Amino acid sequence: MAVNLNTKIIEQFMAENRLSKKEFCARCKISVATYYRIMQNKDENLRSLFKIAKTMGVPIKTLFIC
């Protein structure tokens, strides 16, 4: 089951905070490979999404397109 993530909000957060992919992943405690799978909507691991939401300081529902 594929999820529809709002990848633009992740990209926007990274741009606003001047974070490289590697820096963002380190803050989130996820691998760069996981980051790429998430950005391609190919990763459904909620644990990784919770880590991203926590790092960004947003509710997890913000990461999803309704």
C-alpha positions in Angstrom: 0.0 0.0 0.0 1.6 3.3 -1.1 1.2 6.4 0.9 1.0 9.9 -0.5 3.6 12.0 1.3 3.9 15.7 1.0 7.6 15.6 0.0 7.6 19.3 -0.7 7.3 20.2 3.0 10.4 18.1 3.7 12.3 19.8 0.9 11.1 23.2 2.1 12.2 22.5 5.7 15.7 21.4 4.4 16.0 24.6 2.3 14.9 26.9 5.1 17.3 25.3 7.5 20.1 25.0 4.9 20.5 21.3 5.4 22.0 18.9 3.0 20.4 15.5 2.6 23.1 14.0 4.7 22.7 16.6 7.5 18.9 16.2 7.5 19.2 12.4 7.7 21.6 12.7 10.6 19.2 14.9 12.5 16.4 12.5 11.8 18.5 9.4 12.6 17.6 7.8 9.3 19.8 6.6 6.5 20.2 8.5 3.3 18.8 5.4 1.5 15.7 5.6 3.6 15.4 9.3 2.8 15.5 8.6 -0.9 12.9 5.8 -0.6 10.6 8.2 1.4 11.0 11.0 -1.1 10.0 8.5 -3.9 7.0 7.4 -1.9 8.5 3.9 -1.8 9.0 3.6 2.0 6.0 3.0 4.4 8.0 2.7 7.6 6.1 4.9 10.1 9.0 4.9 12.5 11.1 6.9 9.9 8.2 9.2 9.2 7.7 9.9 13.0 11.5 10.7 13.2 11.2 13.1 10.3 8.1 14.8 11.8 9.8 15.1 15.2 12.9 16.7 13.7 10.7 19.1 11.7 8.6 19.9 14.8 5.3 19.1 13.0 2.5 16.6 13.6 3.0 13.4 11.5 -0.2 14.1 9.6 1.5 17.2 8.1 3.6 14.8 6.1 0.6 13.3 4.3 -1.4 14.6 1.4 -5.1 14.2 2.1 
